Amino acid sequence: MRGDTPEWRAIYALQKRRNDFRNSPAGQQLLSDFERKHESFKQE
């Protein structure tokens, strides 16, 4: 039931914002910080 309803357009917009942020320099920095912390937790 995907389509061109206001609800789906809002979902698509949120997905685009999330993907755009992940590809941005700030998003890349957060992702690398998270992965580094996750690795240190796994080693403990």
C-alpha positions in Angstrom: 0.0 0.0 0.0 2.9 2.3 -0.6 2.0 5.3 -2.5 1.6 9.0 -2.8 -0.3 9.7 0.4 0.8 12.4 2.9 1.9 9.7 5.4 4.1 7.9 2.9 5.6 11.2 1.7 6.5 12.0 5.3 8.1 8.6 5.7 10.1 9.0 2.4 11.2 12.5 3.6 12.5 11.1 6.9 14.4 8.3 5.1 16.0 10.8 2.8 17.0 13.0 5.8 18.5 10.0 7.6 20.5 8.9 4.5 21.6 12.5 3.8 22.8 12.8 7.4 24.7 9.5 7.3 26.5 10.7 4.2 27.4 14.2 5.7 30.7 14.9 7.5 28.9 15.2 10.9 27.1 12.0 10.3 30.3 10.2 9.4 32.0 11.5 12.5 29.2 10.3 14.7 29.2 6.9 13.0 33.0 6.5 13.4 32.8 7.5 17.1 30.0 5.0 17.7 31.9 2.2 16.0 35.1 3.0 18.0 33.1 2.9 21.3 31.4 -0.3 20.2 34.7 -2.0 19.5 36.1 -1.0 23.0 33.0 -2.5 24.6 33.3 -5.7 22.7 37.0 -6.0 23.8 36.1 -5.6 27.5 
